[in-house]
């Protein structure tokens, strides 16, 4: 189930967050025009497993299995870990304040040695006993260390192993991550995909909101609409991400229920998810009688929360005077925010504004740097950026100087 529905999302996530192909891919859908808004919903990956506010809780049993083989590239090696400062910050943030970065670095080296040993399976079991002992046998603490290592380390093999250990020690949150890793095939365990699906379904059955959202996505994709909606309704009471997905489900059904979609987008926004504001803005901007003022306010709120699509749209509104006063300088500021996250249309449009736009000082070096980044993106932005770079080169050749 997980592999079929979510493999694409996992690949995009693995490419590196907002600076990944998920933003480059959107360039293929976006116009090369300064006057058109992005209206597609922001891409969603898997729920992060942490959002369970208000959930009463529950437990499942995850049977203990042998460790899979970890390739050297995933196991890590000495010197390949994060800095002590970054790791300690992540440990504190994950709730493992009592664990030192030095202790975790020692576990990481032990894991790398065990994974590379000739008797890898037995060596990893010895490492497991060490990890459980050093972390006090506390499944929550083991989960926190796994999250911190995953957040900061380049090689995530130890995080995967720790999620497995914590899941088998009784952590529901770790069981979710372990189930996802198995379902996506990132842990090469015999029968792993089926086991991962079973774990996620068991978690959904006890009301674990992120797992309910995953199973709901599968149900909706398989045409089991009511089952999917029921799961999302249950999850949305505790999860902003599920509320956003529920809004999408109501918006895209036939016929769409715009009132229900707006309700759940608002719930997602109230719980701190900027994509909820983005979708409220996109809905306000659509139709035969768009409400540009409301759309701008919603995009502005989403942009303040870090939504790169919303930052781009605020720039469009400011340049066109749509729902707000015309302000090219403010448009440039918002496009600069989105360009800093390598959002392809923002890279292209900010470069165009710096070259030819009204109300903004001409800055050819900066525009050229933005176009060089855009030229490495996929989709129509690449060809347009390369064409504009070629045009700048011709101007320089014809004039014999750099035009500033």
DODO-129920 format. One line per field, with one value per residue (C-alpha): residue number from 1; residue in three letters; x, y, z. Coordinates in Angstrom, 2 decimals. Each point is the difference from the previous one (the first is absolute). Example, Ala and Ser with C-alpha at 12.3 -4.5 7.8 and 13.67 -1.06 7.14 Angstrom:
<recs>
n = [1 / 2];
res = [Ala / Ser];
x = [12.30 / 1.37];
y = [-4.50 / 3.44];
z = [7.80 / -0.66];
</recs>
This chain:
<recs>
n = [1 / 2 / 3 / 4 / 5 / 6 / 7 / 8 / 9 / 10 / 11 / 12 / 13 / 14 / 15 / 16 / 17 / 18 / 19 / 20 / 21 / 22 / 23 / 24 / 25 / 26 / 27 / 28 / 29 / 30 / 31 / 32 / 33 / 34 / 35 / 36 / 37 / 38 / 39 / 40 / 41 / 42 / 43 / 44 / 45 / 46 / 47 / 48 / 49 / 50 / 51 / 52 / 53 / 54 / 55 / 56 / 57 / 58 / 59 / 60 / 61 / 62 / 63 / 64 / 65 / 66 / 67 / 68 / 69 / 70 / 71 / 72 / 73 / 74 / 75 / 76 / 77 / 78 / 79 / 80 / 81 / 82 / 83 / 84 / 85 / 86 / 87 / 88 / 89 / 90 / 91 / 92 / 93 / 94 / 95 / 96 / 97 / 98 / 99 / 100 / 101 / 102 / 103 / 104 / 105 / 106 / 107 / 108 / 109 / 110 / 111 / 112 / 113 / 114 / 115 / 116 / 117 / 118 / 119 / 120 / 121 / 122 / 123 / 124 / 125 / 126 / 127 / 128 / 129 / 130 / 131 / 132 / 133 / 134 / 135 / 136 / 137 / 138 / 139 / 140 / 141 / 142 / 143 / 144 / 145 / 146 / 147 / 148 / 149 / 150 / 151 / 152 / 153 / 154 / 155 / 156 / 157 / 158 / 159 / 160 / 161 / 162 / 163 / 164 / 165 / 166 / 167 / 168 / 169 / 170 / 171 / 172 / 173 / 174 / 175 / 176 / 177 / 178 / 179 / 180 / 181 / 182 / 183 / 184 / 185 / 186 / 187 / 188 / 189 / 190 / 191 / 192 / 193 / 194 / 195 / 196 / 197 / 198 / 199 / 200 / 201 / 202 / 203 / 204 / 205 / 206 / 207 / 208 / 209 / 210 / 211 / 212 / 213 / 214 / 215 / 216 / 217 / 218 / 219 / 220 / 221 / 222 / 223 / 224 / 225 / 226 / 227 / 228 / 229 / 230 / 231 / 232 / 233 / 234 / 235 / 236 / 237 / 238 / 239 / 240 / 241 / 242 / 243 / 244 / 245 / 246 / 247 / 248 / 249 / 250 / 251 / 252 / 253 / 254 / 255 / 256 / 257 / 258 / 259 / 260 / 261 / 262 / 263 / 264 / 265 / 266 / 267 / 268 / 269 / 270 / 271 / 272 / 273 / 274 / 275 / 276 / 277 / 278 / 279 / 280 / 281 / 282 / 283 / 284 / 285 / 286 / 287 / 288 / 289 / 290 / 291 / 292 / 293 / 294 / 295 / 296 / 297 / 298 / 299 / 300 / 301 / 302 / 303 / 304 / 305 / 306 / 307 / 308 / 309 / 310 / 311 / 312 / 313 / 314 / 315 / 316 / 317 / 318 / 319 / 320 / 321 / 322 / 323 / 324 / 325 / 326 / 327 / 328 / 329 / 330 / 331 / 332 / 333 / 334 / 335 / 336 / 337 / 338 / 339 / 340 / 341 / 342 / 343 / 344 / 345 / 346 / 347 / 348 / 349 / 350 / 351 / 352 / 353 / 354 / 355 / 356 / 357 / 358 / 359 / 360 / 361 / 362 / 363 / 364 / 365 / 366 / 367 / 368 / 369 / 370 / 371 / 372 / 373 / 374 / 375 / 376 / 377 / 378 / 379 / 380 / 381 / 382 / 383 / 384 / 385 / 386 / 387 / 388 / 389 / 390 / 391 / 392 / 393 / 394 / 395 / 396 / 397 / 398 / 399 / 400 / 401 / 402 / 403 / 404];
res = [Unk / Unk / Unk / Unk / Unk / Unk / Unk / Unk / Unk / Unk / Unk / Unk / Unk / Unk / Unk / Unk / Unk / Unk / Unk / Unk / Unk / Unk / Unk / Unk / Unk / Unk / Unk / Unk / Unk / Unk / Unk / Unk / Unk / Unk / Unk / Unk / Unk / Unk / Unk / Unk / Unk / Unk / Unk / Unk / Unk / Unk / Unk / Unk / Unk / Unk / Unk / Unk / Unk / Unk / Unk / Unk / Unk / Unk / Unk / Unk / Unk / Unk / Unk / Unk / Unk / Unk / Unk / Unk / Unk / Unk / Unk / Unk / Unk / Unk / Unk / Unk / Unk / Unk / Unk / Unk / Unk / Unk / Unk / Unk / Unk / Unk / Unk / Unk / Unk / Unk / Unk / Unk / Unk / Unk / Unk / Unk / Unk / Unk / Unk / Unk / Unk / Unk / Unk / Unk / Unk / Unk / Unk / Unk / Unk / Unk / Unk / Unk / Unk / Unk / Unk / Unk / Unk / Unk / Unk / Unk / Unk / Unk / Unk / Unk / Unk / Unk / Unk / Unk / Unk / Unk / Unk / Unk / Unk / Unk / Unk / Unk / Unk / Unk / Unk / Unk / Unk / Unk / Unk / Unk / Unk / Unk / Unk / Unk / Unk / Unk / Unk / Unk / Unk / Unk / Unk / Unk / Unk / Unk / Unk / Unk / Unk / Unk / Unk / Unk / Unk / Unk / Unk / Unk / Unk / Unk / Unk / Unk / Unk / Unk / Unk / Unk / Unk / Unk / Unk / Unk / Unk / Unk / Unk / Unk / Unk / Unk / Unk / Unk / Unk / Unk / Unk / Unk / Unk / Unk / Unk / Unk / Unk / Unk / Unk / Unk / Unk / Unk / Unk / Unk / Unk / Unk / Unk / Unk / Unk / Unk / Unk / Unk / Unk / Unk / Unk / Unk / Unk / Unk / Unk / Unk / Unk / Unk / Unk / Unk / Unk / Unk / Unk / Unk / Unk / Unk / Unk / Unk / Unk / Unk / Unk / Unk / Unk / Unk / Unk / Unk / Unk / Unk / Unk / Unk / Unk / Unk / Unk / Unk / Unk / Unk / Unk / Unk / Unk / Unk / Unk / Unk / Unk / Unk / Unk / Unk / Unk / Unk / Unk / Unk / Unk / Unk / Unk / Unk / Unk / Unk / Unk / Unk / Unk / Unk / Unk / Unk / Unk / Unk / Unk / Unk / Unk / Unk / Unk / Unk / Unk / Unk / Unk / Unk / Unk / Unk / Unk / Unk / Unk / Unk / Unk / Unk / Unk / Unk / Unk / Unk / Unk / Unk / Unk / Unk / Unk / Unk / Unk / Unk / Unk / Unk / Unk / Unk / Unk / Unk / Unk / Unk / Unk / Unk / Unk / Unk / Unk / Unk / Unk / Unk / Unk / Unk / Unk / Unk / Unk / Unk / Unk / Unk / Unk / Unk / Unk / Unk / Unk / Unk / Unk / Unk / Unk / Unk / Unk / Unk / Unk / Unk / Unk / Unk / Unk / Unk / Unk / Unk / Unk / Unk / Unk / Unk / Unk / Unk / Unk / Unk / Unk / Unk / Unk / Unk / Unk / Unk / Unk / Unk / Unk / Unk / Unk / Unk / Unk / Unk / Unk / Unk / Unk / Unk / Unk / Unk / Unk / Unk / Unk / Unk / Unk / Unk / Unk / Unk / Unk / Unk / Unk / Unk / Unk / Unk / Unk / Unk / Unk / Unk / Unk / Unk / Unk / Unk / Unk / Unk];
x = [0.00 / 2.58 / 2.37 / -2.70 / -1.49 / 2.94 / 3.23 / -0.04 / -0.42 / 2.88 / 2.29 / -0.79 / 0.58 / 3.30 / 1.24 / 0.36 / -3.10 / -0.96 / 3.18 / -1.02 / -1.76 / -3.40 / 0.50 / 1.70 / -2.86 / -2.47 / 1.79 / -1.44 / -3.49 / 0.58 / -0.19 / 2.99 / -2.07 / 0.16 / -3.78 / -1.31 / -0.37 / 1.05 / -3.29 / 0.90 / 0.15 / 3.49 / 1.43 / -0.41 / 2.21 / -0.66 / -1.21 / 2.99 / -1.38 / 0.31 / -3.36 / -2.36 / -1.32 / -2.93 / 0.17 / -0.77 / 2.77 / 0.26 / 2.50 / 0.78 / 2.49 / 2.80 / 1.73 / 3.78 / 1.77 / 3.63 / 1.69 / 0.21 / 3.33 / 1.01 / 2.14 / 3.14 / -1.39 / -3.00 / 1.81 / 2.33 / 3.63 / 2.26 / -0.05 / -3.20 / -2.34 / -1.34 / 1.82 / -0.34 / -1.80 / -2.57 / -0.59 / -0.44 / -2.49 / -1.98 / 0.12 / -1.34 / -2.72 / -1.03 / -0.36 / 3.25 / 1.58 / 1.60 / 1.95 / 3.28 / 1.16 / 3.22 / -1.95 / -2.03 / 3.12 / 1.45 / -3.12 / 0.26 / 3.57 / -0.97 / -2.87 / 2.27 / 2.50 / -2.73 / -1.60 / 3.37 / 0.95 / 0.19 / -2.55 / -2.19 / -3.18 / 1.51 / 2.05 / -3.15 / -1.78 / 2.91 / -0.26 / -3.74 / 0.63 / 2.53 / -2.40 / -2.88 / 2.28 / 1.58 / -3.40 / -1.49 / -2.34 / -2.34 / -1.82 / -0.90 / 3.61 / 1.18 / -2.61 / 1.19 / 3.61 / -1.14 / -1.83 / 2.98 / 2.40 / -2.36 / -0.32 / 3.72 / 1.99 / 0.80 / -0.15 / -3.21 / 0.58 / 0.28 / -3.24 / -1.76 / 1.48 / -1.00 / -3.57 / -0.12 / 1.35 / -2.35 / -2.99 / 0.80 / 0.40 / -3.52 / 0.18 / -3.06 / 1.74 / 2.99 / -2.36 / -1.46 / 3.44 / 1.05 / -3.19 / 0.54 / 3.64 / -1.02 / -2.91 / 2.18 / 2.68 / 2.64 / 0.70 / 0.70 / -1.73 / -1.50 / -3.74 / 0.66 / -2.55 / -2.82 / 1.20 / 0.17 / -3.55 / -1.22 / 1.65 / -1.51 / -3.45 / 0.28 / 0.94 / -2.89 / -2.36 / 0.93 / -0.54 / 3.61 / -0.65 / 3.04 / -0.66 / -3.68 / 1.00 / 2.29 / -2.69 / -2.57 / 2.19 / 0.15 / -3.78 / -0.65 / 2.50 / -1.71 / -3.46 / -1.13 / -1.15 / -2.19 / 2.57 / 2.65 / -2.17 / -0.90 / 3.67 / 0.91 / -2.88 / 1.31 / 3.62 / -0.89 / -1.22 / 3.64 / 2.10 / 0.35 / 1.49 / -3.07 / -2.27 / 1.81 / -0.40 / -3.69 / -0.41 / 1.63 / -2.36 / -3.10 / 1.38 / 0.76 / -3.08 / -2.73 / -1.82 / 2.41 / -1.10 / 1.73 / -1.50 / 1.28 / 3.40 / 0.32 / -0.97 / 2.77 / 2.57 / -0.79 / 0.40 / 3.40 / 1.03 / -1.17 / 2.20 / 3.08 / 0.14 / 0.64 / -1.21 / -3.50 / 0.17 / 1.48 / -2.96 / -2.51 / 1.73 / 0.00 / -3.73 / -0.72 / 1.97 / -1.95 / -3.39 / -1.99 / -0.02 / 3.37 / 0.55 / 3.51 / 0.17 / -0.73 / 2.34 / 2.83 / -0.54 / 0.05 / 3.11 / 1.69 / -0.69 / 1.23 / 3.14 / 0.74 / -0.16 / 2.60 / -2.17 / 2.16 / -3.02 / -1.65 / 3.14 / -0.01 / -3.71 / 0.36 / 2.67 / -2.38 / -2.73 / 2.35 / 1.32 / -3.47 / -1.79 / -2.39 / -1.74 / 2.54 / 1.78 / 2.51 / 3.49 / 2.81 / 2.60 / -2.13 / -0.56 / 3.77 / 0.34 / -2.53 / 1.45 / 3.42 / -1.39 / -1.29 / 3.16 / 2.06 / -1.88 / 0.80 / -3.61 / 0.48 / -2.70 / 1.22 / 3.59 / -1.08 / -2.42 / 2.34 / 2.76 / -2.36 / -1.01 / 3.64 / 0.75 / -3.02 / -2.60 / -1.43 / 0.67 / 2.99 / 3.66 / 1.64 / 2.43 / 1.47 / 2.50 / -2.70 / -2.42 / 2.66 / 0.64 / -3.74 / -0.28 / 2.97 / -1.82 / -3.26 / 1.87 / 0.72 / -3.69 / -2.27 / -2.92 / -0.60 / 1.82 / 3.28 / -0.32 / -1.26 / 2.83 / 2.60 / -1.49 / 0.21 / 3.58 / 0.89 / -1.65 / 2.11 / 3.13 / -0.91 / -0.55 / 3.39 / 1.68 / -1.69 / 0.78 / 3.38 / -0.87 / -2.15 / -3.25 / -0.88];
y = [0.00 / 2.58 / -0.70 / 0.43 / 3.18 / 1.84 / -0.96 / 3.20 / 2.14 / -1.77 / 0.54 / 3.70 / 0.27 / -1.84 / 2.53 / 2.62 / 1.77 / 3.32 / 0.08 / -3.23 / -1.24 / 0.58 / 3.73 / -0.61 / -2.23 / 2.79 / 2.14 / -2.26 / 1.03 / 3.71 / 2.68 / 2.10 / 3.10 / 2.57 / 0.36 / -3.48 / -1.60 / -3.46 / -1.66 / -3.69 / -1.31 / -0.22 / -3.49 / -2.19 / -2.87 / -2.47 / 1.33 / 0.42 / -2.26 / 2.62 / 1.74 / -1.81 / 2.90 / -1.06 / -3.65 / -2.30 / -2.36 / -3.75 / -2.76 / -2.76 / -2.83 / 0.01 / -3.35 / -0.06 / -0.93 / -0.29 / 3.12 / 0.40 / 0.52 / 3.66 / 1.05 / 1.86 / 3.16 / -0.09 / -1.18 / 2.99 / 0.19 / 1.84 / 3.73 / -0.19 / 1.07 / 3.45 / 2.55 / -0.36 / 3.33 / -0.89 / -3.44 / 1.34 / 2.58 / -2.74 / -2.24 / 2.79 / 0.81 / -3.65 / -0.39 / -1.82 / 2.74 / -2.53 / -1.55 / 1.57 / 0.38 / -1.81 / -3.04 / -0.12 / 0.42 / -3.01 / -2.02 / 1.08 / -1.21 / -3.27 / -0.37 / 0.63 / -2.58 / -2.57 / 0.52 / -0.54 / -3.07 / -3.43 / -1.31 / 3.06 / -1.48 / -1.05 / 3.19 / 2.10 / -1.97 / 0.80 / 3.63 / -0.11 / -1.18 / 2.81 / 2.63 / -1.16 / -0.06 / 3.41 / 1.59 / -1.46 / -2.44 / 2.98 / -0.41 / 3.70 / 1.01 / -2.42 / 1.50 / 3.53 / -0.93 / -1.57 / 3.20 / 2.16 / -2.16 / -0.06 / 3.79 / 0.71 / -2.92 / -0.48 / -3.80 / -1.09 / -3.71 / 0.33 / 1.99 / -2.78 / -2.61 / 1.97 / 0.41 / -3.79 / -0.52 / 2.56 / -1.44 / -3.46 / 1.54 / 1.43 / 3.56 / 0.78 / 2.92 / -2.19 / -2.73 / 2.52 / 0.93 / -3.66 / -0.94 / 2.78 / -0.99 / -3.62 / 0.90 / 2.20 / -2.68 / 2.14 / -2.88 / -3.14 / -2.49 / -3.17 / 0.62 / 3.56 / 1.77 / -2.21 / 0.39 / 3.80 / 0.11 / -2.18 / 2.25 / 3.16 / -1.61 / -1.15 / 3.53 / 1.46 / -2.46 / 1.39 / 3.55 / 1.14 / 3.15 / -0.09 / -3.68 / 0.70 / 2.68 / -2.45 / -2.69 / 2.63 / 1.06 / -3.61 / -0.40 / 3.17 / -1.05 / -3.42 / 1.55 / -0.82 / 3.54 / -0.33 / -2.12 / 2.59 / 2.91 / -1.77 / -0.55 / 3.59 / 1.33 / -1.96 / 1.06 / 3.65 / 0.40 / -0.30 / 0.76 / 3.18 / -2.01 / -2.26 / 3.05 / 1.31 / -3.35 / -0.04 / 3.46 / -1.28 / -2.98 / 2.20 / 2.49 / -2.62 / -2.19 / 0.12 / 2.26 / 1.90 / 1.10 / 3.37 / 0.87 / -3.23 / 0.43 / 3.56 / -1.16 / -2.60 / 2.27 / 2.55 / -2.68 / -0.91 / 3.66 / 0.58 / -2.89 / 1.59 / -1.47 / 2.85 / -2.13 / 0.39 / 3.76 / -0.59 / -2.15 / 2.51 / 2.63 / -2.22 / -0.69 / 3.73 / 0.79 / -2.50 / 0.16 / 2.52 / 2.53 / -0.32 / 1.81 / 1.35 / 1.86 / -3.15 / -2.04 / 2.47 / -0.05 / -3.80 / -0.19 / 2.55 / -2.11 / -3.15 / 1.80 / 1.11 / -3.67 / -0.97 / -1.23 / 0.50 / -0.12 / 2.73 / 2.15 / -0.24 / 0.88 / 3.03 / 1.25 / -0.48 / 1.93 / 2.83 / 0.41 / -0.08 / 1.99 / -2.91 / 0.16 / 2.55 / 3.16 / -0.46 / -0.23 / -1.39 / 0.28 / -2.11 / -2.49 / -0.28 / -0.62 / -2.84 / -1.56 / 0.19 / -2.04 / -2.64 / 0.11 / -0.67 / -3.31 / -0.60 / 0.29 / 0.05 / 2.53 / 2.43 / -0.34 / 0.81 / 2.81 / 1.73 / -0.10 / 1.53 / 2.71 / 0.84 / 0.24 / 1.76 / 0.56 / 3.34 / 1.45 / -2.24 / 0.98 / -1.91 / -2.62 / -2.15 / -2.00 / -1.09 / -0.76 / -2.10 / -1.96 / -0.71 / -1.08 / -2.36 / -1.77 / -0.11 / -1.45 / -3.11 / -0.56 / -2.35 / 1.04 / 3.08 / 2.27 / -1.60 / 0.87 / 3.52 / 0.66 / -1.25 / 2.16 / 3.09 / -0.79 / -0.35 / 3.36 / 1.62 / -1.54 / 1.43 / 3.45 / -0.15 / -1.14 / 2.72 / 2.81 / -1.23 / 0.63 / -1.20 / 1.96 / 0.73];
z = [0.00 / 1.09 / -2.86 / -2.63 / 1.41 / 1.51 / -1.75 / -2.08 / 3.09 / 1.72 / -2.99 / -0.08 / 3.74 / -0.26 / -2.56 / 2.68 / 1.28 / -1.55 / -2.05 / -1.73 / -3.08 / 1.54 / -0.66 / -3.34 / -1.08 / 0.69 / -2.59 / -2.69 / 1.12 / 0.57 / -2.69 / -1.00 / 0.67 / 2.76 / 0.12 / 0.78 / 3.42 / 1.09 / 0.95 / 0.27 / 3.58 / 1.49 / -0.37 / 3.06 / 1.03 / 2.76 / 3.38 / 2.31 / 2.74 / 2.74 / -0.36 / 2.40 / 2.10 / 2.17 / -1.06 / 2.93 / -1.00 / -0.34 / -0.64 / -2.47 / 0.15 / -2.57 / -0.15 / 0.29 / -3.23 / -1.09 / -1.27 / -3.76 / -1.72 / -0.07 / -2.99 / 0.99 / -1.62 / 2.36 / 3.09 / 0.13 / 0.98 / 2.38 / -0.70 / -2.06 / 2.81 / 0.81 / 2.11 / 3.76 / 0.21 / -2.66 / 1.49 / 3.54 / -1.25 / -1.76 / 3.06 / 2.21 / -2.51 / -0.30 / 3.77 / 0.73 / 2.11 / 2.33 / -2.89 / -1.09 / -3.57 / 0.93 / 1.20 / -3.21 / -2.11 / 1.81 / -0.79 / -3.64 / -0.26 / 1.62 / -2.44 / -3.00 / 1.29 / 0.64 / -3.41 / -1.68 / 2.06 / -1.61 / 2.49 / -0.60 / 1.39 / 3.33 / 0.21 / -0.48 / 2.74 / 2.33 / -1.04 / 0.71 / 3.55 / 0.44 / -1.34 / 2.19 / 3.03 / -0.56 / -0.65 / 3.15 / -1.74 / -0.61 / -3.33 / -0.13 / 0.55 / -2.69 / -2.36 / 0.82 / -0.79 / -3.29 / -0.94 / 0.89 / -2.02 / -2.98 / 0.15 / 0.05 / -1.43 / -3.68 / 0.34 / 1.70 / 0.49 / 3.78 / 0.16 / -1.89 / 2.33 / 3.10 / -1.25 / -0.36 / 3.51 / 1.58 / -1.85 / 1.34 / 3.46 / -0.13 / -1.45 / -2.14 / -1.70 / -0.86 / -1.24 / -2.45 / -1.36 / -0.11 / -1.86 / -2.54 / -0.56 / -0.55 / -2.25 / -2.17 / -0.26 / 1.71 / 2.40 / -1.98 / 2.30 / -1.54 / -0.19 / 1.16 / -2.17 / 1.24 / 3.59 / -0.39 / -1.38 / 2.88 / 2.60 / -1.48 / -0.18 / 3.63 / 1.05 / -1.98 / 1.71 / 3.44 / -1.24 / -0.64 / -2.11 / -2.37 / -0.74 / -0.60 / -2.52 / -1.83 / -0.21 / -1.02 / -2.92 / -1.12 / 0.29 / -2.02 / -2.67 / -0.20 / -0.43 / 3.55 / 0.57 / 3.08 / 1.84 / -0.80 / 1.15 / 3.25 / 0.80 / -0.85 / 2.12 / 2.97 / -0.60 / -0.68 / 3.58 / 1.11 / -3.09 / -2.05 / -2.89 / -0.02 / 0.05 / -3.07 / -1.77 / 0.92 / -1.52 / -3.19 / -0.07 / 0.25 / -2.53 / -2.64 / 0.36 / -2.63 / 0.57 / 2.26 / 3.46 / 0.26 / 3.40 / 1.58 / -1.68 / 1.32 / 3.51 / 0.14 / -1.63 / 2.71 / 2.69 / -1.44 / -0.04 / 3.57 / 1.12 / -1.52 / -3.51 / -2.48 / -2.92 / 1.43 / -0.52 / -3.45 / -1.06 / 1.40 / -2.12 / -3.08 / 0.41 / 0.40 / -3.17 / -2.13 / -1.65 / -1.99 / 2.85 / 1.75 / 3.31 / -0.56 / 3.32 / 2.02 / -2.19 / 0.64 / 3.77 / 0.05 / -2.19 / 2.24 / 3.11 / -1.71 / -1.18 / 3.56 / 0.98 / -2.61 / -2.89 / -3.08 / -2.33 / 2.05 / -0.03 / -3.77 / -0.20 / 2.27 / -2.38 / -2.94 / 1.82 / 0.97 / -3.54 / -1.59 / 2.72 / 0.47 / 3.38 / 1.22 / -1.15 / -2.80 / 1.48 / -2.21 / 2.78 / 2.33 / -2.83 / -0.33 / 3.75 / -0.01 / -3.14 / 1.66 / 2.93 / -2.40 / -2.10 / 3.14 / 0.16 / -3.69 / -1.16 / -3.79 / -1.07 / 2.68 / -1.21 / -3.54 / 0.82 / 2.46 / -2.61 / -2.57 / 2.46 / 0.75 / -3.72 / -1.42 / 2.70 / 1.03 / 3.42 / 0.78 / -0.54 / -2.85 / 1.30 / -2.76 / 2.14 / 2.42 / -2.83 / -1.72 / 3.21 / 0.37 / -3.62 / 0.42 / 2.84 / -2.00 / -2.99 / 2.10 / 0.81 / -1.91 / -2.17 / -2.16 / 2.48 / -1.06 / -3.69 / 0.74 / 2.45 / -2.46 / -2.74 / 2.20 / 0.98 / -3.68 / -0.65 / 2.72 / -1.51 / -3.42 / 1.50 / 1.67 / -3.23 / -2.06 / 2.42 / 1.17 / 3.64 / 2.84 / 0.26 / 3.62];
</recs>
